[in-house]
């Protein structure tokens, strides 16, 4: 897990400063150079379509609104506009629902050169039973990896909402043998790349479970649900929240 404030590689840092009850964005003095992750070459707004819209949707997947999930379909509709507005508000930008230079520039500063967000890496979400990578699950390696990327951006939104304190990922994607070893269900979402088990770390488990409802996680299981007293499970499938000790 990346420690607080750390950026992987020689990238500029976006500082988020707590001023009273307001989060203020402190932009770097120098522009950020292009890196290995694709950048945006046009302003994106409601009605636009394309692969660049899809990439944007991945990065604002953690801002769909309470209990909602944002589709990553390459079509900039009302739900994407609302997610962009929430993203802008969370980082102290002007809120207009349009992904222009300032909004897209912030997105680029928040990501590393493999398109992962600042607080997480593929290594934290890959096969955790001694293996590495995203093969051997119940979908293709490419799909599991791309789905894990969406999961990471949701976790990044969750981390930002929790004042940028680190989130400890205990388990992410699992191969079928790994899932069996962990005692997971035969159709566990871990096998598809869109699930993560979170340890308490600097947060209480209930804080994680409650806040996750705002960041695109449809499956949330935590304290009070059988087998989940020591962690919180989050995933992007269905709609089932079970953490009785947290009032969920």
Steps between C-alpha positions, in 0.01 A plus 500: 500500500629846416568709811317835547603762247733272305488495120653214310756628244625852440158658482379828645307487826149631542476629855161500666500735795234503767402862567237500773230288342600573140730297281721722286689374198860613475611455139865438412695794360619321189279321244490123514675327213324228305586149612419142409129538575283644224409866543201700378514727196155658512245631746238241591142592577151358488431353156858405412593138444818299452785317666611819676157525664538139613838581657347795680215284629753259652660788689174645634344159569528577871265799476166360377300612804364315800410140415565544129743359247637674193500307172831499312351506151672787320184714491504831690144514628332659805646243742855571381440874521377458859806290587732764351324765707551300820865441411549873440333588829710245691821664379395862522467567127231705332194277475356494149496131402733568206837323483714783372871577541492554879295190575690275261830648617413404857410147389840469334675618814310247708609204287826318451645408160316165498166678555466389862395765755741662742412288803494152345691267268425193293719302740257568785204370301656198324499134602583504868576133565865517412440546129502814290281623220133477406480160334322186615174658612154480346562755226782587263824641637444829314145538634603422857779754479279773353228429756757519780599842368141622544502356852817694579351830386196436720736432788686821418173694535436323830850585621457867405170516689682360805751788501761321288600259773615165357261212442639152556399249232519150645378319187406599147484284189531126563568210266274199548762310710562813708129547558462141615791543738337814640167322544324727252169422332509321165379815320680750723544843346868469587523261203394781265721781629231729636531417870731596783521409867604794716668488839441764764842673483455865605123472447234311689334226300166676542640824359615309191168317460285810542705721269526230230129545431581835337773373267352250259522184710185292468607208718609599852546244778649586837475465878198300607477306173626138535871470426557875470576615852866568419464675164265673259430343161407738216410416142322647201229243438132489595371696797552341841622686809549292814686642798251488787743625766549811288129561456507382139 
